[in-house]
Amino acid sequence: MPRQRNYTIFSPPLLSMSELVKTTLDHDSTDELIDQWLDHRNGGHDTYYEWFMDVRERRHLAHAQQSQLMQMQREGFGGEGWKMNGNGKQNGNLNEKQTNGNGNGKQANANGKQNLGVKNTNMQTKQMVAWNKGEFAPENVFCRTVDTGRLIPLDRTWTTHVYHHHSMRERKLGMMPVVFTMLPELMLLRGMHDTGCDEIFIIVTDLKRQEMDDVTEYFKLACRYTFGQTCKPSMERRIQCEHIRLKHTLLRQRRTPCFPQIDLTLRAILYEKNPRFFVLFSHQTTSYSQIFFTHPSYVPDEDIFYDYPTGCPNPCCTDECEMIRFPRRGMESASVLNVKIADKWKKKGGLRHARRRVKRREMCNWIDCDVSFRRERDAQSGSGSIDGSVDHDHEHCEVESSEGGGGGGKVKGALCSKCKLVKYCSPEHQRKDWEEHKRVCVKI
């Protein structure tokens, strides 16, 4: 069947119209890549290992300081806003900052709690990366999902769809090295989502650094004014001029694939697959690979990833040297496409368009449970009065019951009192999840 050719930059394209070759790496191939990455490390203390160790030390220091502050509150000092500095001394100035293990100051709030790696004080909804037990392996590193609030290990696999020019196949360039290059970043981004990331999409190019920056700005502009809405004539002319400029610039430089095919494939993925993120990969040594996010909620938190490794193998590289442009500075350095959808009702004679809403839920930590304790904009109630305990293979793990408002009634939940990081809808589901949760559960 011949491919469709009726494509314009202002109409929704189809993936069947793309002339790029698609190579799919299934879950087994992903497992093989993860094993190769672990063997490649050979137990060494590389930059990723050191970063996870720093995250662990920061969390442990935050827990120790929080325990000291709670002890001070019980002794009568907490009401005046006292806190501890890096030397363990009391400090009554609420405007000063605490110091973490890396010397980076983090502000303490009026209740004496340290905002280390968080943007809110809810332990069950904030972004988190936890490695508390065992060796440095994906099954022992847990990440808080932004859509369900679960704490899930990074060993979950995915299917990768790599779109590339046919010349790469002729040159016998495999796609597994492409995924292997950014495997740590993909594991973290996959771990941030409980749903919607079973498939990851990568478009392979040979763009250089400045060309990648220009293409990134074009897609930000095009998605903001053309995705799901009618574009104004003035903005339409601007987008057309930018499209023509990039097309001829990359054609003169003999970049593959050509820019119209990059544009078609990328926007078709947005329209048909609705991914949380996707990657525009460059195999040029003088460039980096860009990660595009489709909503601000999917961007990693700056307070956690501000010192994430650049991925460059050169030990003398600077922060400006990046192989993968991972958003270590949060929204400041992230490439977010302003994807919009049209509302069903009209306003002032035209369709009203708004940013796609992302539903955040707080769900039972057992992966097969669909009970939700809290939804976005739902009211929250206080703790309940029932306490219980569950015995997991002779390991005692107490639970504290709480209630969360949702819809027309209240749903009871059980908070693990050992780590206070996850919640369950019943002791039965806590028992079923214990084989996995025990790898991260530590008493705080």
Rosetta blueprint (number, residue, H / E / L):
1 M L
2 P L
3 R L
4 Q L
5 R L
6 N L
7 Y L
8 T L
9 I L
10 F L
11 S L
12 P L
13 P L
14 L L
15 L H
16 S H
17 M H
18 S L
19 E L
20 L L
21 V E
22 K E
23 T E
24 T E
25 L E
26 D L
27 H H
28 D H
29 S H
30 T H
31 D H
32 E H
33 L H
34 I H
35 D H
36 Q H
37 W H
38 L H
39 D H
40 H H
41 R H
42 N L
43 G L
44 G L
45 H L
46 D L
47 T H
48 Y H
49 Y H
50 E H
51 W H
52 F H
53 M H
54 D H
55 V H
56 R H
57 E H
58 R H
59 R H
60 H H
61 L H
62 A H
63 H H
64 A H
65 Q H
66 Q H
67 S H
68 Q H
69 L H
70 M H
71 Q H
72 M H
73 Q H
74 R H
75 E L
76 G L
77 F L
78 G H
79 G H
80 E H
81 G L
82 W L
83 K E
84 M E
85 N L
86 G L
87 N L
88 G L
89 K L
90 Q E
91 N E
92 G L
93 N L
94 L L
95 N L
96 E L
97 K E
98 Q E
99 T E
100 N L
101 G L
102 N L
103 G L
104 N L
105 G E
106 K E
107 Q E
108 A E
109 N L
110 A L
111 N L
112 G L
113 K L
114 Q E
115 N L
116 L L
117 G L
118 V L
119 K L
120 N L
121 T L
122 N L
123 M L
124 Q L
125 T L
126 K L
127 Q L
128 M L
129 V E
130 A E
131 W L
132 N L
133 K L
134 G L
135 E L
136 F L
137 A L
138 P H
139 E H
140 N H
141 V L
142 F E
143 C E
144 R E
145 T L
146 V L
147 D L
148 T L
149 G L
150 R L
151 L E
152 I E
153 P E
154 L L
155 D L
156 R L
157 T L
158 W L
159 T E
160 T E
161 H E
162 V E
163 Y E
164 H E
165 H L
166 H H
167 S H
168 M H
169 R H
170 E H
171 R L
172 K L
173 L L
174 G L
175 M L
176 M H
177 P H
178 V H
179 V H
180 F H
181 T H
182 M L
183 L H
184 P H
185 E H
186 L H
187 M H
188 L H
189 L H
190 R H
191 G H
192 M L
193 H L
194 D L
195 T L
196 G L
197 C L
198 D L
199 E E
200 I E
201 F E
202 I E
203 I E
204 V E
205 T E
206 D L
207 L L
208 K L
209 R H
210 Q H
211 E H
212 M H
213 D H
214 D H
215 V H
216 T H
217 E H
218 Y H
219 F H
220 K H
221 L H
222 A H
223 C H
224 R H
225 Y H
226 T H
227 F L
228 G L
229 Q L
230 T L
231 C L
232 K L
233 P H
234 S H
235 M H
236 E H
237 R H
238 R H
239 I H
240 Q H
241 C H
242 E H
243 H H
244 I H
245 R H
246 L H
247 K H
248 H H
249 T H
250 L H
251 L H
252 R H
253 Q L
254 R L
255 R L
256 T L
257 P L
258 C L
259 F H
260 P H
261 Q H
262 I H
263 D H
264 L H
265 T H
266 L H
267 R H
268 A H
269 I H
270 L H
271 Y H
272 E H
273 K H
274 N L
275 P L
276 R L
277 F E
278 F E
279 V E
280 L E
281 F E
282 S E
283 H L
284 Q L
285 T L
286 T L
287 S L
288 Y L
289 S E
290 Q E
291 I E
292 F E
293 F E
294 T L
295 H L
296 P H
297 S H
298 Y H
299 V L
300 P L
301 D L
302 E H
303 D H
304 I H
305 F H
306 Y L
307 D L
308 Y L
309 P L
310 T L
311 G L
312 C L
313 P L
314 N L
315 P L
316 C L
317 C L
318 T L
319 D L
320 E L
321 C L
322 E L
323 M L
324 I E
325 R E
326 F L
327 P L
328 R L
329 R L
330 G H
331 M H
332 E H
333 S L
334 A L
335 S E
336 V E
337 L L
338 N L
339 V L
340 K E
341 I E
342 A E
343 D E
344 K E
345 W E
346 K E
347 K E
348 K L
349 G L
350 G E
351 L E
352 R E
353 H E
354 A E
355 R E
356 R L
357 R L
358 V L
359 K L
360 R L
361 R E
362 E E
363 M E
364 C L
365 N L
366 W L
367 I L
368 D L
369 C L
370 D L
371 V L
372 S E
373 F E
374 R E
375 R E
376 E L
377 R L
378 D L
379 A L
380 Q E
381 S E
382 G E
383 S E
384 G E
385 S E
386 I E
387 D E
388 G E
389 S E
390 V E
391 D E
392 H E
393 D L
394 H L
395 E E
396 H E
397 C E
398 E E
399 V E
400 E E
401 S E
402 S E
403 E E
404 G E
405 G E
406 G E
407 G L
408 G L
409 G E
410 K E
411 V E
412 K E
413 G E
414 A E
415 L E
416 C E
417 S L
418 K L
419 C L
420 K L
421 L L
422 V L
423 K E
424 Y E
425 C L
426 S L
427 P H
428 E H
429 H H
430 Q H
431 R H
432 K H
433 D H
434 W H
435 E H
436 E H
437 H H
438 K L
439 R L
440 V L
441 C L
442 V L
443 K L
444 I L
